[in-house]
Amino acid sequence: MSLKSFFYDRLLLIGILVTAALILWWLTDDIIVALVCLFSLIIISFIARLYQPWNEEKVIEELNIQNQKKPKKPFSQDR
C-alpha cells in the first residue's frame, strides 16, 4: 500500500466518522449520547478488524493464482 493511498484511506475514515457523529447528534439531540454511540461503533469495528478470519494478502494471492490457471479462450468461444 502506498503512502498516498494510506492517507486517503485515513482521510475517508475520518470523514465517515465525522458524518456519523453529526447524524447521531442530530438524531439524539444530545452530543454525549452521540459520542458514546460513535465510540462504541469505533471499538466494535476495531475488534472486528483484529479478528477477521482471513488474510487479505493471502486471498488476493490465491485469486491471482486461480486466474492464471484458467484456460485462455477467445471471446468468440465464450458463451
C-alpha positions in Angstrom: 0.0 0.0 0.0 1.4 3.3 -1.0 1.7 6.2 1.5 -0.7 8.3 -0.6 -3.4 5.7 -0.5 -2.9 5.2 3.2 -3.5 8.9 3.9 -6.5 8.9 1.5 -7.9 5.9 3.4 -7.5 7.6 6.7 -9.0 10.8 5.4 -12.0 8.9 4.2 -12.4 7.2 7.5 -12.3 10.5 9.4 -14.9 11.9 7.1 -17.2 9.0 7.6 -16.7 9.2 11.4 -17.5 13.0 11.5 -20.6 12.4 9.3 -21.7 9.6 11.6 -21.2 11.8 14.7 -23.2 14.7 13.2 -26.1 12.3 12.2 -26.1 10.7 15.6 -26.1 14.2 17.2 -29.0 15.3 15.0 -31.0 12.1 15.8 -30.4 12.1 19.5 -30.2 15.9 20.3 -27.6 15.1 22.8 -23.9 15.2 22.0 -22.9 12.9 24.8 -25.2 10.1 23.6 -23.9 10.6 20.0 -20.3 10.4 21.2 -20.9 7.3 23.2 -22.6 5.6 20.2 -19.8 6.7 17.9 -17.0 5.4 20.2 -19.0 2.1 20.6 -19.0 1.8 16.8 -15.3 2.5 16.6 -14.5 0.0 19.2 -16.7 -2.7 17.6 -15.1 -2.0 14.2 -11.6 -2.2 15.7 -12.3 -5.5 17.3 -13.9 -6.9 14.1 -10.8 -5.8 12.2 -8.5 -7.6 14.6 -10.4 -10.8 14.5 -11.2 -11.0 10.8 -11.0 -14.7 9.7 -8.9 -14.1 6.5 -5.6 -12.6 5.5 -6.3 -10.1 2.7 -2.9 -10.6 1.0 -3.2 -14.3 1.0 -6.7 -14.1 -0.5 -5.5 -11.8 -3.3 -2.6 -14.1 -4.0 -4.8 -17.2 -4.2 -7.2 -15.3 -6.6 -4.3 -14.3 -8.8 -3.2 -18.0 -9.0 -6.7 -19.1 -9.9 -6.9 -16.5 -12.6 -3.6 -17.7 -14.1 -4.7 -21.3 -14.1 -7.9 -20.6 -16.2 -7.6 -21.7 -19.8 -7.3 -18.8 -22.3 -10.2 -19.0 -24.7 -11.0 -16.4 -27.4 -14.1 -14.4 -26.7 -15.9 -15.9 -29.7 -15.9 -19.3 -27.9 -17.0 -17.9 -24.6 -20.8 -18.4 -24.1 
